[in-house]
Amino acid sequence: MKKIFLLCATTACCAIGASAQAPAKFNYQGIARSSTGTPLANKKLGIKISILDGAGNGAKVLYSELQQVTTNTSGLYNLAIGGGTAANGDMATLDWGSGDRYIKVEMDPEGGTAYTDLGTTQLLSVPYALYALGGVAGP
């Protein structure tokens, strides 16, 4: 009986571990300010995030999504890119290794969809990705 229970428990753990995948999301943080530079405190914002291919100057949009966020007292907001309502493309199927990617951020300070372009910047590697690129050596 103990062997059957142990076998079932081991099988269940393996099945759970096999289905685990990295989420198709990553964190983003920004500070919302008025045109005069004053932080937009405790304000509901409409945000549009786009992932662009190749270059930041009007390149092909691979993915875009819409989100509603609320700022804190300093105008800070946090969101998970990939966790919004997709407007174009599929975050889970993006080919991250086929070229440079840029992120374009647009905002409506009234919480709607009348977006203003806040800028575009290249997405760069993080230290863990650079480490993984070199392979993991065992002890």
N, C-alpha and C positions, 0 to 999 in steps of 0.2 A: 504494500500500500504506500509506504514511504517513497519507494522508487517511482511509482506512478505519479504521485503528487510532485516530486522533484522534477520529473520529466515534463509535466504539464506547466509548472512554474517556469522552467527554463525555456520552453517553447514560447510561452506568453511574453517573456522578457525579450527574446530574440525578435519576435514579431513587432513588438512596440519599438524596439531600437531600429529595425529595418525601415519602418515607415517614417521615422523622424527626418525632416529636411530643414534646411535653412529657410527662414521666411523670405519671401520676395519683397522685402521692405528695408529701408534704411532711414535713420533719423536725420531730421533737418531742423534747424533752429534759426530764427531771425528776430530782428527788432523792427517793429512797425513805427514809423514816424510820419508826422504830418509834413506838408510841403515846407513848413517853417522849421522843421527839425524837432518839434515837440513829440515825445513818445505818445503813442496812442494807447493810453492806459485803459485796461478792463474793457476792451472793445472787441466786438465780434467782427471778424474779417472774412472775406472771400479770398481764397488763394488758389491760383492755378500754377501747377508745376509741370514743366515739360522737360523731357530728356531728348537732347538733340544729337544727331550724328555728325561727326567730322569737324564741324567748326561752329562757333557761336553766332555767326552773322547770318541768320536766316536759313541755316541748314535744315535738313529733313527732320521732322518731328517723329521720333520713334515711339514715344509714349507721352501722354499728358493725362493729368488728373485734376479734379476739383476737390477742394476741401474747405470746410468751415472751421475756423480756429478762434479762440478767445485769448487775448493778450493778458499779461499780468499787469501789475502796477507800473512796471518799467517799460511796457510795450513789447515784452518778450513773448514769443509764441514758439511752440514745439509741435512737430507733426512727424508722422512716419510716411515717407514717400513710398508709395505702393499700397497705402492703406486708405486712399481716397476713392472717389468715384471716377473710374476710368472714362476719359473722353476720347482717347485715341490709343490704339495699341494694347499690348498686354505685358505688364511688368514682368511676369513670370517667364516670358519667352524671349526677353531681350538678350541679344548676343553681346555681352560686355567685352569680349576679347577681340572684336573685329575692327577696332579703331577708337579714336578719341571720342569721348562723350562729354557733353556740356549740359548744364542744368540752367533752365530759364525760369525765373520766378516772376509771377504777376500777382497783383493784389487789388482788391476792391475794398477800400476802408469802410464802406457802408455795409459790408457783408454780402453783397450781391455778386453779379457777374460782369460788371463794367470795369474790367481789369486795366490796370496801368502797369506797363513793363518796368520792373525794378532792376533788371539786369540779367546777364548771362555770364556764367563762369565755368571753367573746365573742372570736371570731376577728376580728382587725383587719388592716388593710392594711399592707403593707410598702412602703418607699420606691420600689422599682422598679415596683410596681403603680400607685402614685399617679402616677409619671412616665409610665407607659404610658397611663394614663387621659387624660392631656393630649395624647397623640399625640406622635410622634417627628418633630422637624423636622430636615431635612437640613442639611449644612454650607453 
